[in-house]
Amino acid sequence: MSAPAYCDQCGEPDTRGDHVGCHARRDLEPPRYCPACRRRMVVQVLPRGWSARCVEHGTRTSAG
């Protein structure tokens, strides 16, 4: 995947705003939007991590 065009927390373009709150949430929460296409992802939170799936770009998972 190329460089993210959209914030994975709020879905806004990375170039719009500072996303300070989004960076803080990223440490605790899974991504909600696909950084490549801005689609809302299907997120599953499990006791040992999470998975987030975009219908166009596939699945991302946590390291845990």
C-alpha positions as CSV (number, residue, x, y, z in Angstrom):
1,M,0.0,0.0,0.0
2,S,1.3,3.5,-0.8
3,A,1.6,6.4,1.6
4,P,-1.7,7.0,3.5
5,A,-3.9,9.6,1.9
6,Y,-6.5,9.6,4.7
7,C,-6.4,9.4,8.5
8,D,-7.3,5.9,9.7
9,Q,-9.1,7.4,12.8
10,C,-11.3,10.2,11.5
11,G,-11.2,9.6,7.7
12,E,-10.2,13.1,6.8
13,P,-7.4,13.8,4.4
14,D,-4.0,13.6,6.1
15,T,-3.1,17.1,4.8
16,R,-6.2,18.7,6.5
17,G,-5.7,19.6,10.1
18,D,-3.1,18.4,12.6
19,H,-4.7,15.1,13.7
20,V,-3.1,15.3,17.2
21,G,-6.2,13.7,18.8
22,C,-6.2,10.9,16.1
23,H,-2.5,10.1,16.9
24,A,-3.3,9.8,20.6
25,R,-6.3,7.5,19.8
26,R,-4.2,5.4,17.5
27,D,-2.3,4.0,20.5
28,L,-5.5,2.7,22.1
29,E,-8.0,2.0,19.3
30,P,-8.0,0.1,16.0
31,P,-8.2,2.0,12.7
32,R,-11.8,2.9,11.7
33,Y,-11.2,4.1,8.1
34,C,-9.0,2.7,5.3
35,P,-6.0,5.0,4.8
36,A,-6.0,4.3,1.1
37,C,-9.6,4.9,0.1
38,R,-11.4,6.4,3.2
39,R,-14.0,3.6,3.4
40,R,-15.3,2.7,6.8
41,M,-13.7,-0.6,7.8
42,V,-15.2,-3.6,9.5
43,V,-13.4,-3.8,12.8
44,Q,-13.3,-6.7,15.2
45,V,-11.8,-6.2,18.7
46,L,-10.5,-9.4,20.4
47,P,-8.9,-9.9,23.9
48,R,-5.5,-10.1,22.3
49,G,-5.8,-7.5,19.5
50,W,-7.9,-6.4,16.6
51,S,-8.5,-6.8,12.9
52,A,-9.9,-4.2,10.5
53,R,-11.0,-5.1,7.0
54,C,-11.5,-2.9,4.0
55,V,-13.5,-4.4,1.1
56,E,-11.1,-2.9,-1.4
57,H,-7.7,-3.2,0.3
58,G,-7.9,-6.2,2.6
59,T,-7.3,-6.8,6.3
60,R,-5.0,-5.1,8.8
61,T,-4.3,-6.6,12.2
62,S,-2.7,-5.6,15.4
63,A,0.7,-7.1,16.4
64,G,-0.9,-8.6,19.5
